[in-house]
């Protein structure tokens, strides 16, 4: 296999068309994160995006997009990336060390890699990305969840009626170009991050530039989706996501806390799912995580792997030691009593970045 390295600016129209053809069939690759548009959007706001182009018998058989820093690789989009890996046809095989060598990387860290692409012998931790199977339509999805005894759906129906009666009729704009709604999403999500002690993505200028660009992108293969749920004239919830031809990705949901009694987050999710199904999407991907609401709504999942892969070097040994130390800190009984203090320090901006 021949592997060449290009910049995003060199990804011309024929290469983009080939990329889309390779992405079209495998279910694990149909996320908007795997589209060339997402890689190009990140490259427009960062200068460290590269693409390894894989060829067999003078025909392109795969693309490996990544970001690079001091020879170490990250997924395109960094911590914003909910899916990443090699875009290739089913059955394509490659040798990870050879791919890293051609990409001029000593290592590549991943946490949302399709499980079938997990490097053999690497430090792998299994995980899943839950979602709503909309391939048979929203009505079929709802029947299935109710048959599984999910009582939250009936509860949300009652709350929707109450919200409409007490505040105003509910209306979802599946995609709006209203920049005020986008700024509301950014503001409320930043407040949530600071309140919970998690990193505020939107504090980084390139992240704001990226989501603004994605929100404006409206094409047949990839689009930003800025959804707004209103009760009368009141914006009760909003969501910034994106979609490919078959998958709508749940990304940044927010809601007005003054309407919390009506469960606006759940109402928003169900209406976004309805819009996704109406537009022919087969999946609303909720992204990796074990949040209670995801367990409640999800009826399918995509298997993922997290870990890292490296070429044999001093760097790979250092990564193994670092990963082991992090895992020990997360699980060691001696450290557990200190975790509330660490979380409090992180909220104050003085704590360690990862414990």
N, C-alpha and C positions, 0 to 999 in steps of 0.2 A: 504494500500500500504506500502510495506517495502522499505526503502531507505538506501543504504549503501554508504560510502564515500571511494573512492580509489584514488591513485596517477596515473599519466599517465603510470608509469612503470608497474602497475598492470593491464593495459588494454591489456589483452592477445589476441591471434588470434581469439578464439571463440567470445569474447566480441566485437572485431572489426568487425567480420562478422555480428553479430547481429545488431550493430550500422548501418552498411551499409544497411542492410535489412530494418531497420526502416526509413532510410533516402530516400530510393529509390523512393517512390511513391508521397508524398506530394510535390507539386510544390514549396511551400514556403521553403522547406528544401533541395533543390537540389543544393544550392550554395556550392562551394568548402570550404567555411568557416564552413559548417556543417559536413564536413568529419572528420573521426577520424585522418586522416593524418595531417590536419591543427592543431588540438589540440596537437598531438604528436610533430609536428615541433616546436610549441611554447614552449612546455614542455622541449624540448632539449636545449633551451637557457634561460629558466627561471625556478626557483624552486618553484613558487607559484601556479602552475596549479593543480587543483583538479577536480574530476569528481564524481558527485552524480549519482549512478546507481539505477534506479527505477524498482521495481519488483512487479508483481501482480500474485498471485497463482503460486509462484515459477518460474515465467517466466519474463525475462527482458522486460520491456515495454517502457523504456526511459532512456536517458542520459542527464545530465545537466553539461556541462563543464564550468569552470569559473576560474578566478584568485582571490586570496584572499589576503587582506592586512589589518592587525589589525581587523579581523573579518568582514570587509566590502568587498563585492564582486564586481568584474569587469568582463567584457567579456574576453574570451580568446583572447589574442592579444591586449587588451586594446584599445587605440585610433586607432589602425590599423584595428580593426574588423568592417567590413561593414555588417555583419549579425551574429546574435547570439540568443541563446535561448535553449529550450529543444528539443532534437531530439527524436521523438516518433511517433507512428502510429496515423493516424487520429482517433479522438474520445477518445483518452486517456485524462483522467482528473486527476488533482492534485490540492492540496491546497498549494498556494505559501508560506505562513508562515511555513507550515510543511516542505516543501522542503528546505527553508532557514535554518530551525532548524537542519535538518538532515545534511545539508552542513556546519553547524557551522558558519553561516553567520548572522549578524544582519540586513544586507541590501544588495541589488544588484542593481547597476545602469546599465541602458541599453539605447541605442539610435538607435538600428537597430533590434528591436524585431519583429518577425512576429505578425501582429496586432491581429490575432486570439488567441495569447498567452498572450495578455495584461492582467495583474492582475486586477480583478474587484475592483473598488474603489481606484485604485492607481492613482498617479499623472501622467496622460498620455498626451502626445502631439503627434498627428498623423503626419505622413510623408510618403514619398514613395521613392522607389528605381527604377528609370527609366531604361529602357533597350530596346534592339532591339529584336523583336520576329523573330527568324530565323527558327522556327519549320517547315515552308514550303519552306525554302531555301532563299538564298540571293536575287534571282531574284524577288520572290514574295514580299519580304520586300521592295525592291526598287520601284516596281510598286505601292505598297501601299503608300509609302511616297510621290511619285510624284503625286499620285491621291489626296493627302491631300494638294497639292500646295506648297511643300517644294522646294524652288528654289535653295537652297544651293547645292543640288546634281548636278545639271547642272553646277553650278559655279565650283564645285570641279573637274568635268570632264574636263572643260577647263583648269583649273590650272594644272591638272595632265599632260595634253598634253604639256602645255607650259614648265613645269619643265623637262619633258623628252626631249623636243627639245633643251632647253637652257643649261641643266646641264648633263643629261644622262638618259638612260632608267630606269624606276622604277622597283624595285625588292624588294619583302618582304620575309624575312626569318621569318616564323611563330614562330620558336623557334631556338635560337642559343645558343651554349655553350660558346661563346666568352666573356670572363670575362671583356674585354675592353668595350664592350657594356653595361654590368651591371654597371661598374664603371661610365660610362657616364650617365646612368639613375640616379644613386645616386648623382653624382655631380650636374647635372642640376636641379634635383628636390630640392636639398638642397639650391641651389642658388635661385630658385623660392620661396621657403618658406621664406628665409631671405628677399627677395625683397618685398614680400607681407605682411610681418609681422606675418605670421602664424608659428606655432611651426615646427621646423625642426626635423622630425621623425628620420632621419638618423644621427643626432647628438648623438643618444643613441646607445651604442655598441651592445646591444641585438637585436635592430632592424636590424642593418646591418647583424648580424649573422643569423637572421631569414630569411631575403630575400635571402641571399646567399644559405641557406639550401633549401628554397622553390624552388629557381631557379634550383637547382641540382636534385630535386625530380622528377622522371619520372616513373609513375606507371599507371596501368589501371584505377584506381579510382580517382587519383589526380595527377596533374602535375603542376610544375611551367611553365610559358610561358614568355620567353624573346624574344620579337619580334623586328626586326630591318627593317626599311624602307630605302632603298638606292636609290639614283639617280646617276647612273653610279657608281663611287667608293666613293661617298659622303654619309655618314650616316646623313640623314636629320631628322629622328625621330626614337624613340624607345619606347618600352612599356614593363614594367614588370607586369605580371598578373599571374593568375593561373586558372586552370579549374578542374571541376569535370566531371563525366560522361556526364552530360547534360548542364552544365552552364560554360561559359567562363567569368571570372570576370575582368573588366577593373579597373586597380589599380593605377599604376604609369606611366602615359604617359609623355614624354618629347620630345622636338624638338630643332633643331639648329636654333637659332633666326635669323641667317643670311639668312635663307630660308623662313622667315615669310611671305613674299609676296605671296608665293605659298600655304599658309594654310596647312603646313605639318601635323599639328595635325589632321585635318579632313581627309586628305588623309590616314594617318596612321590608324585612326579608321575604315574607310570603308574597308581597306585591311585586318585588323585584323578580322573584322566581316565576310568578305568573307572566310578567313581561318577557322574561327570557324564554319561557315555553312558547308564548305566542309568536316570538320571532324565530322559532325553529331551533333553539339551542337544546342540546341533549343533556347538558350538565350545568348546574350551578355549583361551582367548586368553592367550598368554604375555606380552603387553606388549612395547613397543618395546625393541629392544636386540639386539646382535650376540653375545650370550654363546654359547659353544660348545655348551652343553646345549640351547639353543633351536634352533640349527642342526641338532642331532642329532634332536630330537623333532618339530620343526615340519614339516608337509606342506602348509601354506597360509599366506597372510598377507593382512592388510588394508592397502591403500596409504594412507599418511598424508602430511601436509605439516607443516613447522615453519617458523616465522618470525613476522612481525607484520604488522598492517595498521593504518593510521592515517589520520585526517582530515588534510588539508593544514594544517600548522601548524609553529611552531618546534619543538614536541615531536617531530613525525615526523622532522624533520631531525636532531634530537639522537639519536633512536633509530637512524636509519640510520648515523650516525657511530659510535655505541656498538657496534652489531652488526658493522660493518666492523672496528673495533678488536679486538673479541673474536675474530673469524675470523682476523685477522692474527696475533694472539698464539698461536692454536692451530696455525697452519701455518708460521709464519716459522722458517726454519732457524736464525737467530741465537738464537731463544728455546729451541729444543729441548734444548740441553745443560743448561738451568736447570730443566727440568720435574721431574726427580727431587728436586731441592732444594725446589721449590715443594710437591710432594706431601708431603714430609717435614714441611715447615712447617705444612701444612694439618692433618696428623695431630696436631701439637702445638697446634693452635688459633690459630696466629699468622700463617697465610698468607692471601693474597688469596682472595676468595670464588669467583672465576671466572677461570681463565687458560687 
